């Protein structure tokens, strides 16, 4: 681990410690406000006894929600994250203190502390974020590769919420010579395409020697090398490539977790599902639930369950088509249940049955699977695991991403799988409910915009 990396982790630890201190000070201040300075000892004792558990839960939630990963954040992200985390903290403490020995922890103090901690933590995080922007600054980037790949990369990076990475150059030919000529003007080189091996090695050698960062695309060749196992056989060091599959022992734990969590969520969400079923039935003709054939693990077909959000004749004339922004086929009630992801709740029964997992690649229809497999020979690899209600692509990508981009996210998920990653994705799914970008479908105008490179970026040939 380099000195810069150690320093970066130290800064995150310090920010985390200050976060916890601010949260506890908010609770203490709430006691003073609630009791005008005359705090009953038995009430305050409940807080002191539970303080260590509150701290652990607070830090765990912040880490899992990615609060301390700053490069891809915006001010709005910190607003959403702070509200969500403090709400979960408040509800969790209420539940624990109700059933535990800390019953005397006042609910009024928790409600006051929710408001205070949200305000103080949000302001503190804005200060941290602005300092991060000032001292870390933006990084100048050159993107190299085939013209179409470069255009797509320029669109995605240029439209990111954070302006951490500024594209200065786009090289579509003579990669090595262009990098060498502009080396002093850039911090990062992003290889957006697979290029000739000899030239790629020369580029690596140059960038490593000059201590410049290298970004690689998620091509199959690069994804294969994710999460390797390093072996030593006598004097031979070997890199063992991991397969695109979840180990069997992890698969058993994942399945048990799916069953327990889906049962719990069905119980908790049953009132919402009952109300939704009534609204769907009362506002449009047709069945409450919509069944559609999808593909899951090992290419097997199953009927995915959803609350119906479109008219019953949605694809009668058009045949199978992907959903789009402002889709005219969506009913009035459907528009809202789709935006809030309520239409997906019946899939919890698919999870119980074993057709799906809570987290995994989103299941596609056979019609589109056949198309995608013709265009990308590695598409079948996403079917090495069960399809999921939510997934890596839904949390870290955009709903408007093309199928190749989503496939890369899915394959990364399989390669990096841990139960902790599943929990992290589940928690971060809550955040995307607040993000309209994650809720929209394919947008033709956006896809066309990908074809243009802004005049501010120098194109090198």
DRENDO-1510 file (C-alpha; in Angstrom, 1 decimal, always signed):
<recs>
REC; n; res; u; v; w
REC; 1; UNK; +0.0; +0.0; +0.0 .
REC; 2; UNK; +1.4; +3.3; -1.1 .
REC; 3; UNK; +1.8; +6.4; +1.1 .
REC; 4; UNK; -1.0; +8.3; -0.8 .
REC; 5; UNK; -3.4; +5.4; -0.3 .
REC; 6; UNK; -2.6; +5.1; +3.4 .
REC; 7; UNK; -3.2; +8.9; +3.7 .
REC; 8; UNK; -6.5; +8.6; +1.9 .
REC; 9; UNK; -7.7; +5.9; +4.3 .
REC; 10; UNK; -6.6; +7.9; +7.3 .
REC; 11; UNK; -8.6; +10.8; +6.1 .
REC; 12; UNK; -11.7; +8.6; +5.7 .
REC; 13; UNK; -11.2; +7.2; +9.2 .
REC; 14; UNK; -10.9; +10.8; +10.7 .
REC; 15; UNK; -14.1; +11.9; +8.8 .
REC; 16; UNK; -15.9; +8.8; +10.1 .
REC; 17; UNK; -14.8; +9.6; +13.7 .
REC; 18; UNK; -16.1; +13.2; +13.4 .
REC; 19; UNK; -19.3; +11.9; +11.9 .
REC; 20; UNK; -19.9; +9.7; +15.0 .
REC; 21; UNK; -19.0; +12.5; +17.4 .
REC; 22; UNK; -21.4; +14.9; +15.7 .
REC; 23; UNK; -24.2; +12.3; +15.9 .
REC; 24; UNK; -23.6; +11.7; +19.6 .
REC; 25; UNK; -23.5; +15.4; +20.3 .
REC; 26; UNK; -26.8; +15.8; +18.5 .
REC; 27; UNK; -28.3; +13.2; +20.8 .
REC; 28; UNK; -26.9; +14.8; +23.9 .
REC; 29; UNK; -28.1; +18.2; +22.8 .
REC; 30; UNK; -31.5; +16.7; +22.2 .
REC; 31; UNK; -31.6; +15.6; +25.8 .
REC; 32; UNK; -30.9; +19.1; +27.0 .
REC; 33; UNK; -33.6; +20.6; +24.7 .
REC; 34; UNK; -36.2; +18.0; +25.7 .
REC; 35; UNK; -35.6; +18.4; +29.5 .
REC; 36; UNK; -34.4; +22.0; +29.6 .
REC; 37; UNK; -31.1; +20.9; +31.1 .
REC; 38; UNK; -32.7; +18.8; +33.9 .
REC; 39; UNK; -32.1; +15.3; +32.4 .
REC; 40; UNK; -33.6; +12.4; +34.4 .
REC; 41; UNK; -30.7; +10.0; +35.2 .
REC; 42; UNK; -32.7; +6.9; +34.2 .
REC; 43; UNK; -33.4; +8.3; +30.8 .
REC; 44; UNK; -29.8; +9.3; +30.2 .
REC; 45; UNK; -28.5; +6.0; +31.5 .
REC; 46; UNK; -30.4; +4.2; +28.7 .
REC; 47; UNK; -28.5; +6.3; +26.2 .
REC; 48; UNK; -25.1; +5.7; +27.8 .
REC; 49; UNK; -25.6; +1.9; +28.0 .
REC; 50; UNK; -26.6; +1.7; +24.3 .
REC; 51; UNK; -24.0; +4.3; +23.0 .
REC; 52; UNK; -21.5; +1.7; +21.8 .
REC; 53; UNK; -24.2; -0.2; +19.8 .
REC; 54; UNK; -25.5; +3.0; +18.3 .
REC; 55; UNK; -22.0; +3.9; +17.2 .
REC; 56; UNK; -21.4; +0.6; +15.5 .
REC; 57; UNK; -24.7; +0.7; +13.6 .
REC; 58; UNK; -24.1; +4.3; +12.6 .
REC; 59; UNK; -20.6; +3.6; +11.2 .
REC; 60; UNK; -21.7; +0.4; +9.5 .
REC; 61; UNK; -24.6; +2.2; +7.7 .
REC; 62; UNK; -22.4; +5.0; +6.6 .
REC; 63; UNK; -19.8; +2.6; +5.2 .
REC; 64; UNK; -22.4; +0.4; +3.4 .
REC; 65; UNK; -24.1; +3.4; +1.9 .
REC; 66; UNK; -20.8; +4.7; +0.6 .
REC; 67; UNK; -20.8; +8.0; +2.4 .
REC; 68; UNK; -17.0; +8.1; +2.5 .
REC; 69; UNK; -16.5; +7.5; -1.2 .
REC; 70; UNK; -16.4; +11.1; -2.4 .
REC; 71; UNK; -15.3; +11.0; -6.0 .
REC; 72; UNK; -18.7; +10.1; -7.5 .
REC; 73; UNK; -20.9; +12.2; -5.2 .
REC; 74; UNK; -22.8; +15.4; -5.5 .
REC; 75; UNK; -24.4; +17.7; -2.8 .
REC; 76; UNK; -27.8; +16.1; -3.5 .
REC; 77; UNK; -26.4; +12.7; -2.8 .
REC; 78; UNK; -25.3; +13.7; +0.6 .
REC; 79; UNK; -28.7; +15.1; +1.3 .
REC; 80; UNK; -30.4; +11.9; +0.3 .
REC; 81; UNK; -27.9; +9.7; +2.2 .
REC; 82; UNK; -28.0; +11.7; +5.4 .
REC; 83; UNK; -31.8; +11.6; +5.5 .
REC; 84; UNK; -32.0; +7.9; +4.8 .
REC; 85; UNK; -29.3; +6.9; +7.2 .
REC; 86; UNK; -30.6; +9.1; +10.1 .
REC; 87; UNK; -34.1; +7.7; +9.5 .
REC; 88; UNK; -32.9; +4.1; +9.6 .
REC; 89; UNK; -30.9; +5.0; +12.8 .
REC; 90; UNK; -33.9; +6.5; +14.5 .
REC; 91; UNK; -36.3; +3.6; +13.6 .
REC; 92; UNK; -33.6; +1.0; +14.6 .
REC; 93; UNK; -33.0; +2.6; +18.0 .
REC; 94; UNK; -36.7; +2.9; +18.6 .
REC; 95; UNK; -37.2; -0.8; +17.8 .
REC; 96; UNK; -34.3; -2.0; +19.9 .
REC; 97; UNK; -35.1; +0.2; +22.9 .
REC; 98; UNK; -38.7; -0.9; +22.8 .
REC; 99; UNK; -37.8; -4.6; +23.0 .
REC; 100; UNK; -34.6; -4.3; +25.0 .
REC; 101; UNK; -33.6; -3.1; +28.4 .
REC; 102; UNK; -33.2; +0.5; +27.2 .
REC; 103; UNK; -36.9; +1.0; +27.2 .
REC; 104; UNK; -36.4; +4.3; +29.0 .
REC; 105; UNK; -34.6; +5.9; +26.0 .
REC; 106; UNK; -37.1; +8.7; +25.3 .
REC; 107; UNK; -38.8; +8.6; +21.8 .
REC; 108; UNK; -39.1; +12.4; +21.9 .
REC; 109; UNK; -35.3; +12.7; +22.2 .
REC; 110; UNK; -34.9; +10.4; +19.2 .
REC; 111; UNK; -37.2; +12.5; +17.1 .
REC; 112; UNK; -35.4; +15.7; +18.1 .
REC; 113; UNK; -32.0; +14.1; +17.5 .
REC; 114; UNK; -33.1; +13.0; +14.0 .
REC; 115; UNK; -33.7; +16.6; +13.0 .
REC; 116; UNK; -30.5; +17.9; +14.7 .
REC; 117; UNK; -28.3; +15.1; +13.5 .
REC; 118; UNK; -29.6; +15.5; +9.9 .
REC; 119; UNK; -28.8; +19.3; +9.9 .
REC; 120; UNK; -25.4; +19.1; +11.6 .
REC; 121; UNK; -24.2; +16.0; +9.6 .
REC; 122; UNK; -25.4; +17.4; +6.3 .
REC; 123; UNK; -23.6; +20.8; +6.9 .
REC; 124; UNK; -20.5; +19.0; +8.1 .
REC; 125; UNK; -20.5; +16.7; +5.0 .
REC; 126; UNK; -20.9; +19.7; +2.7 .
REC; 127; UNK; -17.8; +21.3; +4.3 .
REC; 128; UNK; -15.9; +18.0; +3.9 .
REC; 129; UNK; -17.0; +17.7; +0.3 .
REC; 130; UNK; -16.0; +21.3; -0.6 .
REC; 131; UNK; -12.6; +20.8; +1.0 .
REC; 132; UNK; -12.2; +17.6; -1.0 .
REC; 133; UNK; -13.0; +19.4; -4.2 .
REC; 134; UNK; -10.6; +22.2; -3.3 .
REC; 135; UNK; -7.6; +20.2; -2.2 .
REC; 136; UNK; -8.0; +17.1; -4.4 .
REC; 137; UNK; -9.2; +19.1; -7.4 .
REC; 138; UNK; -10.3; +17.6; -10.7 .
REC; 139; UNK; -8.2; +15.2; -12.7 .
REC; 140; UNK; -7.5; +15.8; -16.3 .
REC; 141; UNK; -8.1; +12.8; -18.5 .
REC; 142; UNK; -7.3; +11.5; -22.0 .
REC; 143; UNK; -9.6; +8.9; -23.5 .
REC; 144; UNK; -8.1; +6.6; -26.1 .
REC; 145; UNK; -9.7; +4.0; -28.3 .
REC; 146; UNK; -12.0; +3.4; -31.3 .
REC; 147; UNK; -14.1; +6.4; -32.1 .
REC; 148; UNK; -17.5; +4.9; -31.1 .
REC; 149; UNK; -16.1; +3.7; -27.8 .
REC; 150; UNK; -14.5; +7.1; -27.1 .
REC; 151; UNK; -17.8; +8.8; -27.8 .
REC; 152; UNK; -19.7; +6.6; -25.4 .
REC; 153; UNK; -17.0; +7.2; -22.7 .
REC; 154; UNK; -17.1; +10.9; -23.2 .
REC; 155; UNK; -20.9; +11.0; -22.9 .
REC; 156; UNK; -20.9; +8.9; -19.7 .
REC; 157; UNK; -18.0; +10.6; -17.9 .
REC; 158; UNK; -19.1; +14.1; -19.1 .
REC; 159; UNK; -22.6; +13.6; -17.7 .
REC; 160; UNK; -21.5; +12.3; -14.4 .
REC; 161; UNK; -22.9; +14.1; -11.3 .
REC; 162; UNK; -19.4; +14.7; -10.0 .
REC; 163; UNK; -16.9; +16.7; -12.1 .
REC; 164; UNK; -14.0; +15.0; -10.6 .
REC; 165; UNK; -12.7; +13.8; -14.0 .
REC; 166; UNK; -12.3; +16.4; -16.8 .
REC; 167; UNK; -11.8; +15.1; -20.3 .
REC; 168; UNK; -9.2; +17.2; -22.1 .
REC; 169; UNK; -8.2; +14.9; -25.0 .
REC; 170; UNK; -9.8; +12.1; -27.0 .
REC; 171; UNK; -7.3; +10.1; -29.1 .
REC; 172; UNK; -8.8; +7.9; -31.8 .
REC; 173; UNK; -5.5; +7.0; -33.6 .
REC; 174; UNK; -1.7; +6.9; -32.8 .
REC; 175; UNK; -2.4; +6.3; -29.1 .
REC; 176; UNK; +1.2; +6.1; -27.8 .
REC; 177; UNK; +2.5; +9.1; -29.6 .
REC; 178; UNK; -0.5; +11.2; -28.6 .
REC; 179; UNK; -0.2; +10.2; -25.0 .
REC; 180; UNK; +3.6; +11.0; -25.0 .
REC; 181; UNK; +3.0; +14.4; -26.6 .
REC; 182; UNK; +0.4; +15.5; -24.0 .
REC; 183; UNK; +1.7; +13.6; -21.0 .
REC; 184; UNK; +2.4; +16.8; -18.9 .
REC; 185; UNK; -1.2; +18.0; -19.5 .
REC; 186; UNK; -3.0; +14.9; -18.1 .
REC; 187; UNK; -3.3; +12.9; -14.9 .
REC; 188; UNK; -5.2; +9.8; -16.2 .
REC; 189; UNK; -5.3; +7.8; -19.4 .
REC; 190; UNK; -8.5; +5.8; -20.0 .
REC; 191; UNK; -8.3; +2.9; -22.5 .
REC; 192; UNK; -11.8; +2.7; -23.7 .
REC; 193; UNK; -11.1; +0.0; -26.3 .
REC; 194; UNK; -9.0; -3.0; -26.7 .
REC; 195; UNK; -5.9; -1.9; -28.6 .
REC; 196; UNK; -2.9; -3.8; -30.2 .
REC; 197; UNK; -0.9; -5.6; -27.5 .
REC; 198; UNK; +2.5; -4.2; -28.3 .
REC; 199; UNK; +1.3; -0.6; -28.3 .
REC; 200; UNK; -0.7; -1.2; -25.1 .
REC; 201; UNK; +2.5; -2.5; -23.3 .
REC; 202; UNK; +4.4; +0.6; -24.4 .
REC; 203; UNK; +1.6; +2.8; -23.0 .
REC; 204; UNK; +1.7; +0.9; -19.7 .
REC; 205; UNK; +5.4; +1.3; -19.5 .
REC; 206; UNK; +5.3; +5.0; -20.2 .
REC; 207; UNK; +2.4; +5.7; -17.7 .
REC; 208; UNK; +3.8; +3.6; -14.9 .
REC; 209; UNK; +7.2; +5.3; -15.3 .
REC; 210; UNK; +5.7; +8.8; -15.2 .
REC; 211; UNK; +3.3; +7.8; -12.3 .
REC; 212; UNK; +0.2; +8.5; -14.2 .
REC; 213; UNK; -3.1; +6.7; -13.5 .
REC; 214; UNK; -4.4; +4.1; -15.9 .
REC; 215; UNK; -8.2; +3.4; -16.3 .
REC; 216; UNK; -9.3; +0.3; -18.2 .
REC; 217; UNK; -12.6; -0.5; -19.7 .
REC; 218; UNK; -14.7; -3.5; -18.5 .
REC; 219; UNK; -14.0; -5.7; -21.6 .
REC; 220; UNK; -14.2; -9.5; -21.1 .
REC; 221; UNK; -10.4; -9.6; -21.2 .
REC; 222; UNK; -10.1; -7.2; -18.3 .
REC; 223; UNK; -13.1; -8.6; -16.3 .
REC; 224; UNK; -11.5; -12.1; -16.4 .
REC; 225; UNK; -8.7; -10.7; -14.3 .
REC; 226; UNK; -10.9; -9.3; -11.5 .
REC; 227; UNK; -10.6; -11.0; -8.1 .
REC; 228; UNK; -7.7; -13.3; -9.0 .
REC; 229; UNK; -6.1; -15.9; -6.6 .
REC; 230; UNK; -2.3; -15.6; -6.4 .
REC; 231; UNK; -0.6; -19.0; -6.2 .
REC; 232; UNK; +3.1; -19.9; -5.6 .
REC; 233; UNK; +4.3; -23.3; -6.8 .
REC; 234; UNK; +8.0; -23.6; -6.0 .
REC; 235; UNK; +9.7; -20.7; -7.7 .
REC; 236; UNK; +6.7; -20.1; -10.0 .
REC; 237; UNK; +4.2; -17.3; -9.2 .
REC; 238; UNK; +0.8; -18.0; -10.8 .
REC; 239; UNK; -2.3; -15.9; -11.2 .
REC; 240; UNK; -5.4; -18.1; -11.0 .
REC; 241; UNK; -8.3; -16.6; -12.8 .
REC; 242; UNK; -11.7; -16.9; -10.9 .
REC; 243; UNK; -14.7; -18.0; -12.8 .
REC; 244; UNK; -17.9; -16.0; -13.4 .
REC; 245; UNK; -19.8; -17.9; -10.7 .
REC; 246; UNK; -20.6; -17.8; -7.0 .
REC; 247; UNK; -18.8; -20.5; -5.0 .
REC; 248; UNK; -21.3; -23.3; -3.9 .
REC; 249; UNK; -20.8; -22.6; -0.1 .
REC; 250; UNK; -21.5; -18.9; -0.7 .
REC; 251; UNK; -24.5; -19.8; -2.8 .
REC; 252; UNK; -26.0; -21.8; +0.1 .
REC; 253; UNK; -25.6; -18.8; +2.5 .
REC; 254; UNK; -27.0; -16.5; -0.2 .
REC; 255; UNK; -30.1; -18.7; -0.6 .
REC; 256; UNK; -30.8; -18.9; +3.1 .
REC; 257; UNK; -30.5; -15.1; +3.3 .
REC; 258; UNK; -32.9; -14.7; +0.4 .
REC; 259; UNK; -35.5; -16.9; +2.1 .
REC; 260; UNK; -35.3; -15.2; +5.5 .
REC; 261; UNK; -35.2; -11.6; +4.1 .
REC; 262; UNK; -38.0; -12.2; +1.6 .
REC; 263; UNK; -40.3; -13.7; +4.3 .
REC; 264; UNK; -39.6; -10.7; +6.5 .
REC; 265; UNK; -40.1; -8.2; +3.7 .
REC; 266; UNK; -43.4; -9.8; +2.7 .
REC; 267; UNK; -44.7; -9.4; +6.2 .
REC; 268; UNK; -43.6; -5.8; +6.4 .
REC; 269; UNK; -44.8; -4.8; +2.9 .
REC; 270; UNK; -48.1; -6.7; +3.0 .
REC; 271; UNK; -50.2; -3.5; +3.8 .
REC; 272; UNK; -48.5; -1.7; +0.8 .
REC; 273; UNK; -49.2; -4.7; -1.5 .
REC; 274; UNK; -52.8; -4.9; -0.4 .
REC; 275; UNK; -53.4; -1.2; -1.1 .
REC; 276; UNK; -51.6; -1.4; -4.4 .
REC; 277; UNK; -53.7; -4.5; -5.5 .
REC; 278; UNK; -56.9; -2.5; -4.7 .
REC; 279; UNK; -55.7; +0.6; -6.7 .
REC; 280; UNK; -54.7; -1.5; -9.7 .
REC; 281; UNK; -58.0; -3.3; -9.8 .
REC; 282; UNK; -60.1; -0.2; -9.3 .
REC; 283; UNK; -58.4; +2.1; -11.8 .
REC; 284; UNK; -57.9; -0.1; -14.9 .
REC; 285; UNK; -59.3; -3.3; -16.5 .
REC; 286; UNK; -57.4; -6.5; -16.3 .
REC; 287; UNK; -55.7; -8.7; -13.7 .
REC; 288; UNK; -53.9; -7.3; -10.6 .
REC; 289; UNK; -50.7; -9.2; -11.2 .
REC; 290; UNK; -48.8; -9.4; -14.5 .
REC; 291; UNK; -46.9; -12.5; -15.4 .
REC; 292; UNK; -44.2; -12.5; -17.9 .
REC; 293; UNK; -41.7; -15.2; -19.0 .
REC; 294; UNK; -38.1; -14.3; -18.0 .
REC; 295; UNK; -34.7; -16.0; -18.0 .
REC; 296; UNK; -32.9; -16.9; -14.7 .
REC; 297; UNK; -30.0; -19.2; -13.6 .
REC; 298; UNK; -28.8; -21.7; -16.2 .
REC; 299; UNK; -31.0; -20.1; -18.8 .
REC; 300; UNK; -34.2; -21.5; -17.3 .
REC; 301; UNK; -37.5; -19.8; -18.0 .
REC; 302; UNK; -39.9; -18.7; -15.2 .
REC; 303; UNK; -42.9; -16.4; -14.8 .
REC; 304; UNK; -41.9; -13.2; -13.1 .
REC; 305; UNK; -44.6; -11.5; -11.0 .
REC; 306; UNK; -45.4; -7.8; -11.0 .
REC; 307; UNK; -48.2; -5.5; -10.1 .
REC; 308; UNK; -49.7; -4.6; -13.5 .
REC; 309; UNK; -48.6; -1.1; -14.4 .
REC; 310; UNK; -49.5; -1.0; -18.1 .
REC; 311; UNK; -52.7; -1.6; -20.1 .
REC; 312; UNK; -53.5; -5.2; -20.9 .
REC; 313; UNK; -53.0; -4.4; -24.7 .
REC; 314; UNK; -49.6; -2.8; -24.2 .
REC; 315; UNK; -47.8; -5.0; -26.7 .
REC; 316; UNK; -50.6; -6.3; -28.8 .
REC; 317; UNK; -49.6; -4.5; -31.9 .
REC; 318; UNK; -45.9; -3.7; -31.3 .
REC; 319; UNK; -44.7; -7.0; -29.9 .
REC; 320; UNK; -42.0; -7.1; -27.2 .
REC; 321; UNK; -40.3; -3.6; -26.7 .
REC; 322; UNK; -38.2; -2.2; -24.0 .
REC; 323; UNK; -39.7; +0.4; -21.6 .
REC; 324; UNK; -38.9; +4.0; -22.3 .
REC; 325; UNK; -39.2; +7.4; -20.6 .
REC; 326; UNK; -42.8; +8.7; -20.5 .
REC; 327; UNK; -44.1; +5.4; -21.9 .
REC; 328; UNK; -47.7; +6.0; -23.1 .
REC; 329; UNK; -48.6; +2.3; -22.2 .
REC; 330; UNK; -48.2; +3.0; -18.5 .
REC; 331; UNK; -51.4; +3.5; -16.5 .
REC; 332; UNK; -51.9; +6.4; -14.1 .
REC; 333; UNK; -51.4; +4.2; -11.0 .
REC; 334; UNK; -48.6; +2.4; -12.8 .
REC; 335; UNK; -46.6; +5.5; -13.2 .
REC; 336; UNK; -46.3; +5.9; -9.5 .
REC; 337; UNK; -45.8; +2.3; -8.5 .
REC; 338; UNK; -43.1; +2.0; -11.1 .
REC; 339; UNK; -41.3; +5.1; -9.9 .
REC; 340; UNK; -41.4; +3.8; -6.3 .
REC; 341; UNK; -40.5; +0.2; -7.4 .
REC; 342; UNK; -43.7; -1.1; -5.7 .
REC; 343; UNK; -44.6; -3.0; -8.9 .
REC; 344; UNK; -41.6; -5.3; -8.1 .
REC; 345; UNK; -42.8; -6.4; -4.7 .
REC; 346; UNK; -44.6; -9.6; -5.9 .
REC; 347; UNK; -41.2; -10.8; -7.0 .
REC; 348; UNK; -40.5; -11.6; -3.3 .
REC; 349; UNK; -42.7; -14.7; -4.0 .
REC; 350; UNK; -40.4; -15.5; -6.9 .
REC; 351; UNK; -37.5; -15.4; -4.5 .
REC; 352; UNK; -39.2; -17.8; -2.1 .
REC; 353; UNK; -39.9; -20.2; -4.9 .
REC; 354; UNK; -36.2; -20.1; -5.9 .
REC; 355; UNK; -36.6; -18.5; -9.3 .
REC; 356; UNK; -34.9; -15.3; -8.2 .
REC; 357; UNK; -32.6; -13.8; -5.6 .
REC; 358; UNK; -33.0; -10.5; -3.8 .
REC; 359; UNK; -29.8; -9.3; -5.5 .
REC; 360; UNK; -28.6; -10.4; -8.9 .
REC; 361; UNK; -28.8; -9.5; -12.6 .
REC; 362; UNK; -32.3; -8.3; -13.6 .
REC; 363; UNK; -34.1; -11.0; -15.6 .
REC; 364; UNK; -34.7; -10.4; -19.3 .
REC; 365; UNK; -37.3; -11.8; -21.6 .
REC; 366; UNK; -36.3; -14.7; -24.0 .
REC; 367; UNK; -36.9; -12.5; -27.0 .
REC; 368; UNK; -34.3; -9.9; -25.9 .
REC; 369; UNK; -31.9; -12.5; -24.5 .
REC; 370; UNK; -31.6; -14.1; -27.9 .
REC; 371; UNK; -30.9; -10.7; -29.4 .
REC; 372; UNK; -28.3; -9.7; -26.8 .
REC; 373; UNK; -26.5; -13.1; -27.1 .
REC; 374; UNK; -26.1; -12.6; -30.8 .
REC; 375; UNK; -24.5; -9.2; -30.2 .
REC; 376; UNK; -22.4; -10.2; -27.2 .
REC; 377; UNK; -21.0; -13.8; -27.0 .
REC; 378; UNK; -20.4; -13.4; -23.2 .
REC; 379; UNK; -24.0; -12.5; -22.4 .
REC; 380; UNK; -24.7; -16.1; -21.2 .
REC; 381; UNK; -22.4; -15.6; -18.2 .
REC; 382; UNK; -24.9; -13.5; -16.3 .
REC; 383; UNK; -27.1; -16.6; -16.2 .
REC; 384; UNK; -24.6; -18.3; -14.0 .
REC; 385; UNK; -26.5; -16.8; -11.0 .
REC; 386; UNK; -30.2; -16.4; -10.2 .
REC; 387; UNK; -31.8; -13.2; -11.5 .
REC; 388; UNK; -32.4; -10.5; -8.9 .
REC; 389; UNK; -35.0; -8.0; -7.8 .
REC; 390; UNK; -32.3; -5.4; -7.5 .
REC; 391; UNK; -28.7; -5.6; -8.7 .
REC; 392; UNK; -25.3; -4.0; -9.2 .
REC; 393; UNK; -26.4; -2.4; -12.5 .
REC; 394; UNK; -29.5; -0.8; -10.9 .
REC; 395; UNK; -27.5; +0.8; -8.0 .
REC; 396; UNK; -24.3; +1.9; -9.8 .
REC; 397; UNK; -25.5; +2.3; -13.4 .
REC; 398; UNK; -28.4; +4.1; -15.1 .
REC; 399; UNK; -31.7; +2.5; -16.2 .
REC; 400; UNK; -31.0; +4.1; -19.6 .
REC; 401; UNK; -27.7; +2.2; -20.0 .
REC; 402; UNK; -27.4; -0.1; -23.0 .
REC; 403; UNK; -27.4; -3.9; -22.4 .
REC; 404; UNK; -23.6; -4.1; -22.8 .
REC; 405; UNK; -23.0; -1.6; -20.0 .
REC; 406; UNK; -25.5; -3.5; -17.8 .
REC; 407; UNK; -23.8; -6.8; -18.6 .
REC; 408; UNK; -20.5; -5.4; -17.5 .
REC; 409; UNK; -22.0; -4.4; -14.1 .
REC; 410; UNK; -23.6; -7.9; -13.8 .
REC; 411; UNK; -20.3; -9.7; -14.5 .
REC; 412; UNK; -18.5; -7.4; -12.0 .
REC; 413; UNK; -21.1; -8.3; -9.4 .
REC; 414; UNK; -20.6; -12.1; -10.0 .
REC; 415; UNK; -16.8; -11.6; -9.8 .
REC; 416; UNK; -16.9; -9.5; -6.6 .
REC; 417; UNK; -19.7; -11.3; -4.8 .
REC; 418; UNK; -19.9; -11.4; -1.1 .
REC; 419; UNK; -22.9; -11.4; +1.3 .
REC; 420; UNK; -21.7; -8.0; +2.5 .
REC; 421; UNK; -21.9; -6.7; -1.2 .
REC; 422; UNK; -25.5; -8.0; -1.3 .
REC; 423; UNK; -26.4; -6.1; +1.8 .
REC; 424; UNK; -24.7; -3.0; +0.5 .
REC; 425; UNK; -26.6; -3.1; -2.8 .
REC; 426; UNK; -29.9; -3.7; -0.9 .
REC; 427; UNK; -29.3; -0.6; +1.2 .
REC; 428; UNK; -28.2; +1.5; -1.7 .
REC; 429; UNK; -31.4; +0.5; -3.6 .
REC; 430; UNK; -33.2; +2.7; -1.1 .
REC; 431; UNK; -31.3; +5.7; -2.3 .
REC; 432; UNK; -32.2; +5.2; -6.0 .
REC; 433; UNK; -35.9; +5.6; -5.1 .
REC; 434; UNK; -35.1; +9.2; -4.6 .
REC; 435; UNK; -33.1; +9.5; -7.8 .
REC; 436; UNK; -35.3; +10.1; -10.9 .
REC; 437; UNK; -32.4; +9.2; -13.2 .
REC; 438; UNK; -32.4; +5.7; -12.0 .
REC; 439; UNK; -36.1; +5.4; -12.6 .
REC; 440; UNK; -36.3; +6.3; -16.3 .
REC; 441; UNK; -36.2; +4.1; -19.3 .
REC; 442; UNK; -34.3; +4.2; -22.6 .
REC; 443; UNK; -34.2; +7.8; -23.9 .
REC; 444; UNK; -33.6; +8.1; -27.6 .
REC; 445; UNK; -32.4; +11.7; -27.4 .
REC; 446; UNK; -29.8; +10.8; -24.9 .
REC; 447; UNK; -28.6; +7.8; -27.0 .
REC; 448; UNK; -28.2; +10.1; -30.0 .
REC; 449; UNK; -26.3; +12.6; -27.9 .
REC; 450; UNK; -23.7; +10.0; -27.3 .
REC; 451; UNK; -22.6; +10.3; -30.9 .
REC; 452; UNK; -21.2; +13.8; -30.4 .
REC; 453; UNK; -17.9; +14.8; -28.8 .
REC; 454; UNK; -18.1; +18.3; -27.3 .
REC; 455; UNK; -15.9; +20.9; -29.0 .
REC; 456; UNK; -14.2; +21.6; -25.7 .
REC; 457; UNK; -12.4; +18.2; -26.0 .
REC; 458; UNK; -9.4; +18.1; -28.3 .
REC; 459; UNK; -9.7; +15.1; -30.7 .
REC; 460; UNK; -6.3; +13.7; -31.6 .
REC; 461; UNK; -5.5; +11.5; -34.6 .
</recs>
